[in-house]
Amino acid sequence: MSSYYVNKNAQTNGDHEVHTTGCRFLPAEHNRIYLGEFYSCAPVVTEAKKHYTQVNGCIHCSNACHTQQLSKNHNRPRRKKHFFRREALTQPIDESGYDDHRLNVLTAS
């Protein structure tokens, strides 16, 4: 059995999230309402709807009651970070003094 709270502050989408005592996203004491002790989050959402019309479970501590749709890009693989390769920095410089790869003016040694 866990203690549940609802966040007084709505998320950007308007949801007031339900959290358990041990959640790292549990709001500060002055920003939450104690809902009681429950065995699961489903009755907690019903209880929280007595305070707010738009309620959602926290994705971390009340995932079974989390209903927010993820964005289309949420499950896409992350882009790889691109770094300059060492070869690009050691390419020969043409007669004009410009490095074709970086277009920086370089001085010949």
C-alpha positions as CSV (number, residue, x, y, z in Angstrom):
1,M,0.0,0.0,0.0
2,S,1.4,3.4,-1.0
3,S,0.6,7.0,-0.2
4,Y,-0.5,9.0,-3.2
5,Y,-0.5,12.7,-4.0
6,V,-1.8,14.9,-6.8
7,N,0.3,17.8,-8.0
8,K,-1.5,21.2,-7.6
9,N,0.4,22.6,-10.5
10,A,-0.7,21.4,-13.9
11,Q,1.7,20.2,-16.5
12,T,2.0,22.2,-19.8
13,N,-0.7,20.0,-21.3
14,G,-3.1,20.7,-18.4
15,D,-2.6,17.3,-16.6
16,H,-2.4,17.2,-12.8
17,E,-0.1,14.2,-12.2
18,V,-0.5,11.6,-9.4
19,H,2.6,10.5,-7.6
20,T,3.7,8.1,-4.8
21,T,5.7,9.1,-1.8
22,G,9.0,7.7,-3.1
23,C,8.8,9.3,-6.6
24,R,11.7,11.6,-7.5
25,F,9.2,13.9,-9.2
26,L,6.9,14.2,-6.2
27,P,6.2,18.0,-5.9
28,A,7.1,20.0,-2.8
29,E,4.7,19.7,0.1
30,H,3.0,23.0,-0.6
31,N,2.4,22.0,-4.2
32,R,0.6,18.7,-3.6
33,I,-2.7,17.3,-2.2
34,Y,-2.6,14.1,-0.1
35,L,-5.1,11.6,-1.6
36,G,-4.6,8.6,0.8
37,E,-3.3,5.1,0.9
38,F,-4.1,2.8,-2.1
39,Y,-3.0,-0.6,-3.4
40,S,-3.0,0.6,-7.0
41,C,-3.2,3.9,-9.0
42,A,-6.6,3.4,-10.7
43,P,-8.7,4.4,-7.6
44,V,-6.2,7.2,-7.0
45,V,-7.0,8.8,-10.4
46,T,-10.7,8.7,-9.5
47,E,-10.0,10.3,-6.2
48,A,-7.8,13.0,-7.8
49,K,-10.6,13.8,-10.3
50,K,-12.6,15.1,-7.4
51,H,-10.0,17.9,-7.2
52,Y,-9.1,18.4,-10.9
53,T,-10.9,17.3,-14.2
54,Q,-7.7,16.5,-16.1
55,V,-5.6,13.9,-14.2
56,N,-2.8,11.6,-15.3
57,G,-0.5,9.1,-13.6
58,C,3.2,9.9,-13.4
59,I,5.1,7.9,-16.0
60,H,7.7,7.0,-13.4
61,C,5.8,6.0,-10.3
62,S,2.2,5.4,-11.6
63,N,2.9,4.2,-15.0
64,A,-0.1,1.9,-15.1
65,C,-2.3,5.0,-14.9
66,H,-0.2,7.1,-17.3
67,T,-2.4,7.8,-20.3
68,Q,-0.6,10.8,-22.0
69,Q,0.2,10.1,-25.6
70,L,3.8,10.3,-26.5
71,S,5.0,12.6,-29.2
72,K,5.6,11.1,-32.7
73,N,9.4,11.7,-32.2
74,H,9.5,10.0,-28.7
75,N,10.5,6.5,-29.9
76,R,12.7,7.6,-32.8
77,P,16.4,6.8,-32.4
78,R,18.5,9.7,-31.4
79,R,20.7,11.3,-33.9
80,K,24.4,10.6,-33.7
81,K,26.5,13.5,-32.8
82,H,28.9,14.5,-35.6
83,F,32.4,15.5,-34.9
84,F,35.1,16.8,-37.1
85,R,37.3,13.9,-38.1
86,R,41.0,14.3,-37.7
87,E,41.6,13.8,-41.4
88,A,39.5,16.9,-42.2
89,L,41.9,19.0,-40.1
90,T,45.0,17.7,-41.7
91,Q,43.9,18.1,-45.4
92,P,46.3,20.1,-47.5
93,I,45.5,23.8,-48.0
94,D,45.2,25.1,-51.5
95,E,47.2,28.1,-52.8
96,S,44.6,30.7,-51.8
97,G,45.1,29.9,-48.1
98,Y,41.6,28.5,-47.5
99,D,40.8,25.1,-46.1
100,D,38.1,23.7,-48.3
101,H,36.6,21.7,-45.4
102,R,36.2,24.4,-42.9
103,L,36.4,27.6,-45.0
104,N,38.7,29.2,-42.4
105,V,41.6,31.4,-43.4
106,L,44.7,29.6,-42.4
107,T,48.3,30.8,-42.4
108,A,50.9,28.6,-43.9
109,S,53.9,27.7,-41.7
